[in-house]
Amino acid sequence: MASVSSFKLILLFTLFSSLHLLSAAASEFEVGESNGWAVPTSDDIGFYNEWASEKRFQVGDTVVFKYKKDSVMVVIEDDYDNCNSSHPVYYANEGPTVYEFDRPGPFYFISGVSGHCEKGQKIIIKVLSQDDSPPPHGGQDTNSPPNPPQPSATAPRARVSYLVIPSQFMMLFLGFFFRQFY
């Protein structure tokens, strides 16, 4: 009986310690957190880029822009620098808006409401590839414009770790497996 119990413990430990290998979850970030997507105060014009610089964004991650009576646009770097909203790559004005990163590189977001971008309602998000390390502070890659995302039918959406479903199957398997020994 002791060998069966030892075997169970070793098997259980091995299975649970290898669960992290199945995890490939994406993260969801709420832009501006409790402030949402709004014009920052005049003394905090760099608020959104400071917020983004503290995060690590990966391909597959999403950002949620929560706003009322506003919009969010993805633009090229030059339009970002000049707050030009006439040629967006992506446009949404029915908040909240969920945007999924489909490639590494910089993404340039601005508000499409007149005057908001000039007051600091804009953000650059640098998306890293899976094997990138964080870039030096202030470094920006400007190789290609962002691709428009697939529109989200529901927003905001909750992200479920890919670990949950395999772990449920594993627990089901272990339940049947342990019943064999009793």
N, C-alpha and C positions, 0 to 999 in steps of 0.2 A: 504494500500500500504506500510506503514511503517513496518508492521509486516512481509511482504514478503521480503522486503529489509533487515531487521534485520536477518531473517532466512537465506537468501542467504549469508550474511556476516559470520554468525556463522558456517554455513555449509562449506563455503570456507576455513575459518580459521582452522576448525577441520580437514578437508581433507589434507590441506597443512602441518599442524603441525604433522600429523601422517605419512607423506611420508618417514621420516627417518627410520621408522620401516621396510620399504620394501628394504632398501639399504643393499646390501651384496657384494659390489664391491671388486674385488681384485685389487691390485696395480701392476704396472710394474715399475721396477727399471733398469736403464741403468748403468751397472757396470762401475765404474770409471768416470761416467758422461762424461764430455768433453774430458777426457784423453782416454776413451775407454779401451779396453783390450790390454795392451801393457806392455813391460818391464818398470817398474818404474825407475826413476833416482836413481843413486847409493846412494844419500843422503836421499832417501824416500822409502826404501825397504819395510816398513810396510804400504805403501799407501792403498792397497786394504783392509786390515783388519781394518784400521782406518775408511775407508769409510763405511764398513759394520757395524761397531760398532755404527755408528750414525743413522742407519736405524732400523726399526722394521718390520721384515718379518713375514708373516702369511701363513698358508697353502692356496694354491690357487694363491698366488702371483707369478709373473714371474720376472726373471732377463734376461736382454738382454746383451750379450757379443758382442760388435762391434769390429771387427778386420779385418786385411788383412794379408795374408800369415802367419797365426798362427793357433792355435787350442785351444779348451777348453775341459778339462776332469773332470769328477767327479771321485774321488778316495776315498779309505778308509783312515782313519786317519793316519795309519802308512805310507802309500804311500805318503800322503801329507807331513808328517814330513820329509821324506827322498827324496822327489821329484822323486818318482819312477813312471814312466809313462807306465810301461810294462803291467799292469793289470787294466785298467780303468773300472769303472762301466758303464760309459757313455763317448762317444767320439764324437766330432764334429769338422770339419775343414773347413766348408763352411760358413763363417760368413756373416751376423750376426747370432748368435745362441740364440734362446729363450729357457729358461729352466723353467719349472713350478714346484713349490714345492708341492709335493703330500702328505707330512706328516710333523709333527713337528720333530725337532732335528737338528743336525749339518749336513751341506753339505760341502764337501771339494772339491774345484776346483783348478786345476793347468793348466798351459800351457803345451801342449805336445811337444813343440819345444825344442830341446836340449839346456840346459843352461838357459832357460827363468825362470823356477821355482826357480832355485838357485839364480837368480837375483831379486826375489821378486814377480814374476808374479804368485801369488797364493792367494787364499782367502778362509776364513772359513765364512760361513753364517749360523747363528743360526735361525731356523724357529720356531716360537712360535705357540702353539696351541691357539685356540680361547679364552680359559680362562686363559692362562698364562700371567703373568706379565713379564716385561723385566728381564732377569737374571742379577745377580751381574756382574759387569765389569770383563771380563776375564773368567767367568764360562762357561764350555763347557760340553755338554752331549755327550757321546760317545757310547750310547747303541746299535745302529744298523747302518749298512751301508745304504747309500741312494739307493733308487730304481731308475732305469733308467726312464727318462721321456718319454712321448709319443712324437715322433718327430713332429716338427712344419712344416707345409707345406709352410707357409709364415712367414717371419721375417723381421723387427720387426712387431708385430701386436699391434693394438691399443686396449686398454681395454675400454669397454663401461660399465658404471655403470648400475647395474640392476635396478636402480631407474628410468632411462629414459623411458623405455617401459611402466611400470605401470603408470607413471605420464602422458604419452600421452593418455592412455586409460581413465584416470581420467578426463583429460581436455575434451576429446570427450564426456564423460558422462555428465560433467557439462554443456557443450554447449547444449546438448539435454534437459537436466533438466531445464535450465534457459529459454529456448524457450517456455516451458510449461506455464510460468508465464507471458509472454508478449502477 
